[in-house]
Amino acid sequence: MTYKKILLIFIVSFSFSQGDAQYIDGVAAIVEDHVVLKSDLIQMVNMAAIQNKIDPRTNPDAFIRLQNSVVQSMVDQKIMLEMAELDSIVVDEKEVNQALDQQIQMLVAQAGGEIQAENALGQPIKDFRREFWYDMKDRMISERYQQQLLS
């Protein structure tokens, strides 16, 4: 399945899920053994919106472009992660915790405070930390693989 087809499936399913009162997690994309969940994608889009100061209510076109960019980035990251695993690239827990702490501090600062960040993320920081830890680990492994390729 091509990236355009994956992106189209994601956009259509994401559009319909926005209006639902109850949200059941689904799959946004699959790369080999790695799955991009819709909930993870939504979380990443919300984080990127905070970082880029994009309000979906006042600038829906920019928000849609951001969604497209984030889904492509997440698929690319999963491809890199798959390749990194083949090369046995690893990161330790301490590195992941430090990077996650920095990410959370930056989000809180950009949102204007912890309460605003929690509102934008749709969950308490504690829950975000627990849910995002593995995504951060995957991102760091992918980045380490890219650095290895460039050196």
Secondary structure, 3 states (H helix, E strand, C coil): CCHHHHHHHHHHHHHHHHCCCCCCCCEEEEECCEEEEHHHHHHHHHHHHHHCCCCCCCCHHHHHHHHHHHHHHHHHHHHHHHHHHHCCCCCCHHHHHHHHHHHHHHHHHHHCCHHHHHHHHCCCHHHHHHHHHHHHHHHHHHHHHHHHHHC
